[in-house]
Amino acid sequence: MERTDMKNANKTSEDLVTETLRAAILDGEFQRGDRIVQEDWANRLQVSRMPIREALKRLEFEGLVKNEPRRGAIVYPISINDIEEIYALRSMNESLAVEKALPYLTDEDFDAMEDILTEMEDMALTKESFDHYSSLNQLFHKKLMEKCPWKRVLHNTEILRNHYLAIKSPMILTRYTDKAKMEHRQILAAARSGEVTLLKKIVEYHIERNKNDLIANIQL
């Protein structure tokens, strides 16, 4: 990666190093138990060791690496058991978040979500467009939940989405985008109608289906 690639108006060098190392782990560049050599990666990414150290701290929080005495950062890729746990926690938190947020959503919020879905549906999902698609996907779910008055629940959903769900399942599951689009539309329709029980069921189904498809892809 060239030094110019590490610059982004909305992301720090730590963010971009984290994304690069995370992708390397999830793409199989490392085996379980491999050591990440900070100096090698600093040279490879043309950055100082400081953002490498910060990225490794973040990845340890996500459960992808573990800092071990006298060995340094050791790789522990996501397992199927990890995915089961992560998605179960996500289902519980997001279901509760949408339930608590629903009374506070307005027509303006629904229209904003409608615009997001329209843009996602009009987009051809490719390697080049994935980051934007993923950002829109995150924004849709954020708009659905952001008025939840229970801040700890919101904090938990943010951790699960922005850290553990660095699995980047939308990129892995490109073949399932038609399902996702349909489910997003069902989520929005249930939210607009104010049917909280239906909304929670669809959100839980959406998360469960995503999990099952992700595991099926990993096992191929």
C-alpha positions as CSV (number, residue, x, y, z in Angstrom):
1,M,0.0,0.0,0.0
2,E,1.3,3.4,-0.9
3,R,1.5,6.2,1.7
4,T,-1.1,8.2,-0.2
5,D,-3.6,5.4,0.3
6,M,-3.4,5.9,4.1
7,K,-4.9,9.4,3.8
8,N,-8.6,9.9,4.1
9,A,-10.6,13.0,5.1
10,N,-12.9,10.9,7.4
11,K,-10.5,8.2,8.7
12,T,-7.3,8.3,10.7
13,S,-4.2,6.3,9.8
14,E,-5.1,4.1,12.7
15,D,-8.5,3.4,11.1
16,L,-7.0,2.5,7.8
17,V,-4.3,0.3,9.3
18,T,-6.9,-1.5,11.4
19,E,-9.0,-2.1,8.2
20,T,-6.0,-3.4,6.3
21,L,-4.8,-5.8,9.1
22,R,-8.4,-6.9,9.7
23,A,-8.9,-7.7,6.0
24,A,-5.6,-9.6,5.9
25,I,-6.7,-11.8,8.9
26,L,-10.2,-12.4,7.5
27,D,-8.9,-13.1,4.0
28,G,-6.7,-15.9,5.3
29,E,-3.3,-14.2,4.9
30,F,-2.6,-15.3,8.5
31,Q,-3.1,-18.7,10.1
32,R,-4.2,-19.1,13.7
33,G,-1.2,-18.6,15.9
34,D,0.8,-16.5,13.4
35,R,2.6,-13.5,14.8
36,I,2.0,-10.0,13.4
37,V,5.4,-8.3,13.2
38,Q,4.8,-4.6,13.8
39,E,8.0,-3.4,12.0
40,D,7.2,-5.5,8.9
41,W,3.7,-4.0,8.7
42,A,4.9,-0.5,9.4
43,N,7.3,-0.8,6.4
44,R,4.7,-2.5,4.2
45,L,2.1,0.3,4.9
46,Q,4.7,3.1,5.0
47,V,3.5,4.3,8.4
48,S,5.1,4.6,11.9
49,R,4.7,1.9,14.4
50,M,2.3,4.0,16.5
51,P,-0.8,3.4,14.2
52,I,0.2,-0.3,14.0
53,R,0.2,-0.6,17.8
54,E,-3.2,1.2,18.0
55,A,-4.7,-1.0,15.3
56,L,-3.5,-4.1,17.2
57,K,-5.2,-2.9,20.3
58,R,-8.5,-2.5,18.4
59,L,-8.1,-5.9,16.8
60,E,-7.5,-7.4,20.2
61,F,-10.7,-5.8,21.4
62,E,-12.5,-7.4,18.4
63,G,-11.0,-10.8,19.3
64,L,-9.0,-11.2,16.2
65,V,-5.6,-11.0,17.9
66,K,-4.2,-11.5,21.3
67,N,-1.1,-9.8,22.8
68,E,0.9,-12.6,24.5
69,P,4.0,-12.1,26.7
70,R,7.3,-12.4,24.8
71,R,5.4,-13.1,21.5
72,G,3.5,-10.0,20.7
73,A,0.3,-9.9,18.7
74,I,-0.9,-13.4,17.8
75,V,-3.7,-14.0,15.2
76,Y,-6.9,-15.7,16.2
77,P,-9.3,-15.6,13.2
78,I,-13.1,-15.5,13.7
79,S,-14.6,-18.9,14.3
80,I,-18.1,-20.2,13.6
81,N,-18.7,-20.2,17.4
82,D,-17.6,-16.5,17.5
83,I,-20.1,-15.7,14.7
84,E,-22.9,-17.6,16.5
85,E,-22.2,-15.5,19.7
86,I,-21.8,-12.2,17.9
87,Y,-25.1,-12.5,15.9
88,A,-27.0,-13.7,19.0
89,L,-25.9,-10.6,20.9
90,R,-26.6,-8.4,17.9
91,S,-30.2,-9.8,17.6
92,M,-31.0,-9.2,21.2
93,N,-29.6,-5.7,21.2
94,E,-31.0,-4.5,17.9
95,S,-34.4,-6.0,18.5
96,L,-34.6,-4.1,21.8
97,A,-33.2,-0.9,20.2
98,V,-35.8,-0.8,17.4
99,E,-38.6,-1.4,19.9
100,K,-37.5,1.5,22.1
101,A,-36.7,3.8,19.1
102,L,-40.0,3.2,17.2
103,P,-42.2,5.7,19.2
104,Y,-39.8,8.5,18.4
105,L,-39.4,8.0,14.6
106,T,-41.0,10.6,12.4
107,D,-42.1,10.7,8.8
108,E,-38.8,12.5,8.0
109,D,-36.9,9.6,9.5
110,F,-38.9,7.1,7.4
111,D,-38.3,9.2,4.2
112,A,-34.6,9.3,5.0
113,M,-34.5,5.6,5.3
114,E,-36.5,5.3,2.0
115,D,-33.9,7.4,0.2
116,I,-31.1,5.2,1.6
117,L,-32.8,2.0,0.4
118,T,-33.5,3.5,-3.0
119,E,-29.8,4.3,-3.4
120,M,-28.8,0.8,-2.3
121,E,-31.2,-0.8,-4.6
122,D,-30.0,1.2,-7.6
123,M,-26.4,0.3,-6.9
124,A,-24.5,-2.5,-8.6
125,L,-22.6,-4.2,-5.8
126,T,-19.0,-4.7,-6.8
127,K,-15.6,-4.7,-5.1
128,E,-15.3,-1.0,-6.0
129,S,-18.7,0.0,-4.7
130,F,-18.8,-2.2,-1.6
131,D,-17.5,0.4,0.9
132,H,-20.2,2.8,-0.1
133,Y,-22.9,0.1,-0.1
134,S,-21.7,-1.0,3.3
135,S,-21.9,2.6,4.6
136,L,-25.4,2.9,3.4
137,N,-26.4,-0.4,5.0
138,Q,-24.9,0.8,8.3
139,L,-26.7,4.2,7.9
140,F,-30.1,2.5,7.3
141,H,-29.8,0.5,10.5
142,K,-28.5,3.4,12.5
143,K,-31.4,5.6,11.4
144,L,-33.8,2.9,12.5
145,M,-32.2,2.7,16.0
146,E,-30.6,6.0,16.8
147,K,-33.6,7.5,18.7
148,C,-33.6,4.6,21.2
149,P,-33.5,6.4,24.6
150,W,-31.6,3.5,26.2
151,K,-28.0,4.6,25.6
152,R,-26.3,1.5,26.8
153,V,-28.3,-0.6,24.3
154,L,-27.2,1.8,21.5
155,H,-23.6,1.6,22.7
156,N,-23.8,-2.2,22.5
157,T,-25.2,-2.2,19.0
158,E,-22.5,0.2,17.8
159,I,-19.8,-2.1,19.3
160,L,-21.2,-5.2,17.6
161,R,-21.7,-3.5,14.3
162,N,-18.5,-1.4,14.1
163,H,-16.1,-3.8,15.7
164,Y,-17.1,-7.4,15.8
165,L,-19.0,-7.1,12.5
166,A,-15.8,-6.1,10.9
167,I,-16.4,-9.5,9.4
168,K,-17.7,-7.5,6.6
169,S,-20.5,-9.9,5.8
170,P,-22.1,-7.8,3.1
171,M,-19.0,-8.3,0.9
172,I,-19.0,-12.0,1.6
173,L,-22.7,-12.3,1.0
174,T,-23.0,-10.4,-2.3
175,R,-25.1,-13.3,-3.7
176,Y,-27.7,-12.6,-1.0
177,T,-28.3,-8.9,-1.7
178,D,-31.7,-9.5,-3.2
179,K,-32.8,-11.1,0.1
180,A,-31.3,-8.2,2.1
181,K,-33.1,-5.7,-0.1
182,M,-36.5,-7.4,0.4
183,E,-35.9,-7.6,4.2
184,H,-34.9,-4.0,4.4
185,R,-38.1,-3.0,2.7
186,Q,-40.1,-5.2,5.1
187,I,-38.3,-3.6,8.0
188,L,-39.2,-0.1,6.8
189,A,-42.8,-1.0,6.1
190,A,-43.2,-2.5,9.6
191,A,-41.6,0.6,11.1
192,R,-43.9,3.0,9.2
193,S,-46.9,1.0,10.3
194,G,-45.9,1.2,13.9
195,E,-46.2,-2.6,14.3
196,V,-43.5,-3.1,16.9
197,T,-43.9,-6.9,17.3
198,L,-43.7,-7.4,13.5
199,L,-40.7,-5.0,13.3
200,K,-38.8,-6.9,15.9
201,K,-39.5,-10.3,14.3
202,I,-38.3,-9.0,10.9
203,V,-35.1,-7.5,12.4
204,E,-34.4,-10.8,14.2
205,Y,-35.0,-12.8,11.1
206,H,-32.8,-10.5,9.0
207,I,-29.9,-10.9,11.4
208,E,-30.4,-14.7,11.8
209,R,-30.6,-15.2,8.0
210,N,-27.5,-13.1,7.5
211,K,-25.7,-15.2,10.1
212,N,-26.7,-18.5,8.6
213,D,-25.7,-17.4,5.1
214,L,-22.3,-16.2,6.4
215,I,-21.6,-19.5,8.1
216,A,-22.7,-21.4,5.0
217,N,-20.2,-19.4,2.9
218,I,-17.4,-19.9,5.4
219,Q,-18.0,-23.7,5.3
220,L,-17.9,-23.9,1.5
